[in-house]
């Protein structure tokens, strides 16, 4: 049976698979299984295999742990991930073995991809899959995003990538940002014309102003949309163009490090009140909230459910991974942009390599708006 592989795989990588597959199958010898490799993809960060057991053995948790240890020892790596493959028939396993020599995804290459260029203006890049496909997040469908992971796992680089890929598609008339940041993560964007509130919001007083204004803006938009029979931002803006009235920009609220903002219960209360408003995305207001220290005290089930889209980087503790997206597997991620992505309309979790955004990438993007960085 032919093995599915990357469409443009080089001869060197094909030879690598020829060498790896026997070693992979050897690790199953202790289970007396007859395994067949049906897929083998080499990504930037790891090699992914799909193996099917022709004897139809059901692997329990103990067996999966033993197999994982055997694979780690055989390939001299850590953090191999073995899991039941939901996309394949029964008795199939997915196996992801880390590469010792990782490659990174450049920001310029992923923003030149067909997936990004053909997407709508409210789309930002997330990363590249093991099958060499660029994956993007569409705010119109993903609406609210929870971004989590430990320090130095890649969240700050990702936030830069997200902002830059959005402003490549939008001017200040079509998209506005509310950037909330107490650690100067967003300092490069202080002069960006897309910013509301005349700059980055950095204190509790500014946060209160943001939430008060957002509540008023939501009420205003809801009234106008209903009065003119418009169900969402796109419909209203098309109506406004015909009626020669002012259109509305989309608004993306980005809160960096939620734990920095919760010294009192007031912030969470204000955030919760905004998120409880129905159809915020249809009204053109979206949210991305990042945190590196999730706890059930502030990221309880009710608040977490309001962020159906999850982008999760490496976590230092299994409990943090479970709080963020219900699984402990984020501890096996490799850091430096290795992430899990779960869309709002799917339970499927994709493992991606986020693009690496250099300071030059940021400078080049901001130069489009006549902003010069020192």
WONOR-V17226 format. One record per backbone hydrogen bond with DSSP energy under -1.0 kcal/mol. CO is the residue of the C=O (numbers start at 0). NH is the residue of the N-H. E is the energy in kcal/mol with one decimal. If there is no record, write none. Layout:
CO&NH&E, CO&NH&E
This chain:
3&39&-2.9, 5&8&-1.3, 9&13&-2.0, 10&14&-2.3, 11&15&-1.7, 12&16&-2.1, 13&17&-2.0, 14&18&-1.8, 15&19&-2.2, 16&20&-2.7, 19&23&-2.6, 20&24&-2.6, 21&25&-1.9, 24&27&-1.6, 25&28&-1.6, 27&30&-1.9, 28&31&-1.3, 33&53&-2.9, 35&51&-3.1, 37&3&-2.4, 38&49&-2.1, 40&47&-3.1, 43&102&-2.5, 44&98&-2.6, 45&42&-2.5, 46&96&-2.6, 47&40&-2.8, 48&94&-2.6, 49&37&-2.6, 49&38&-1.4, 50&92&-2.8, 51&35&-2.5, 52&55&-1.3, 59&63&-2.3, 60&64&-2.2, 61&65&-2.2, 62&66&-2.5, 63&67&-2.4, 64&68&-2.2, 65&69&-2.0, 66&70&-2.4, 67&71&-2.6, 68&72&-2.1, 69&73&-2.5, 70&74&-2.5, 71&76&-1.8, 80&95&-2.7, 82&93&-3.5, 84&87&-1.2, 90&52&-2.5, 91&84&-1.6, 92&50&-2.4, 93&82&-2.3, 94&48&-3.0, 95&80&-2.3, 96&46&-2.7, 104&355&-3.7, 105&109&-1.7, 106&110&-2.0, 112&116&-2.6, 113&117&-2.4, 115&118&-1.2, 121&138&-2.6, 123&136&-3.0, 126&134&-3.3, 127&352&-2.2, 128&131&-1.8, 132&128&-2.8, 134&125&-2.7, 134&126&-1.7, 136&123&-2.2, 137&140&-1.3, 137&141&-3.5, 138&142&-1.9, 141&143&-2.6, 142&286&-1.4, 143&308&-1.7, 144&288&-2.4, 145&310&-2.7, 146&290&-2.3, 147&312&-3.2, 149&152&-1.4, 152&336&-2.5, 153&157&-2.1, 154&158&-2.5, 155&159&-2.0, 156&160&-2.2, 157&161&-2.9, 158&162&-2.4, 159&163&-2.6, 160&164&-2.6, 161&165&-1.5, 162&166&-2.4, 163&167&-1.4, 170&173&-1.2, 170&174&-1.5, 173&249&-2.3, 175&251&-2.8, 176&195&-2.5, 177&253&-3.0, 178&200&-2.9, 179&255&-2.8, 183&186&-1.1, 185&188&-1.8, 186&189&-1.3, 188&191&-1.6, 191&194&-1.8, 193&176&-2.3, 195&198&-1.0, 200&180&-2.9, 202&206&-1.9, 203&207&-2.1, 204&208&-1.9, 205&209&-2.2, 206&210&-2.3, 207&211&-2.5, 208&212&-2.4, 209&213&-2.7, 210&214&-2.2, 211&215&-1.7, 212&216&-2.8, 213&217&-2.7, 214&218&-2.0, 215&219&-2.4, 216&220&-2.7, 217&221&-2.6, 218&222&-2.1, 219&223&-2.1, 220&224&-3.0, 221&225&-2.3, 222&226&-2.3, 223&227&-1.6, 224&229&-3.1, 225&228&-1.2, 231&235&-2.2, 232&236&-2.6, 233&237&-1.9, 234&238&-2.1, 235&239&-3.0, 236&240&-1.7, 237&241&-1.6, 238&242&-2.9, 239&244&-2.7, 249&175&-2.8, 250&285&-3.2, 251&177&-2.5, 252&287&-2.7, 253&179&-3.1, 254&289&-2.8, 256&259&-1.6, 257&260&-1.7, 264&268&-2.2, 265&269&-2.5, 266&270&-2.8, 267&271&-2.8, 268&272&-2.1, 269&273&-1.8, 270&274&-2.5, 271&275&-1.6, 273&276&-1.3, 278&282&-1.6, 279&284&-2.6, 280&283&-1.6, 281&232&-1.1, 283&250&-3.0, 285&252&-3.1, 286&144&-2.6, 287&254&-2.6, 288&146&-3.1, 289&257&-2.4, 290&148&-1.1, 294&298&-2.7, 299&303&-2.8, 300&304&-2.3, 302&305&-1.1, 303&306&-1.9, 308&145&-2.9, 309&341&-2.8, 310&147&-2.1, 311&339&-2.7, 313&149&-3.2, 316&320&-1.7, 317&321&-2.4, 318&322&-2.3, 319&323&-2.0, 320&324&-2.3, 321&325&-2.4, 327&330&-1.6, 328&331&-1.7, 329&314&-1.2, 336&353&-2.7, 338&351&-2.3, 339&311&-2.6, 340&349&-2.7, 341&309&-2.3, 342&345&-1.4, 349&340&-2.6, 351&338&-2.6, 352&127&-2.2, 355&106&-1.2, 357&361&-1.8, 358&362&-2.6, 359&363&-2.7, 360&364&-2.0, 361&365&-2.6, 362&366&-2.0, 365&368&-2.0, 365&370&-1.7, 366&369&-1.7
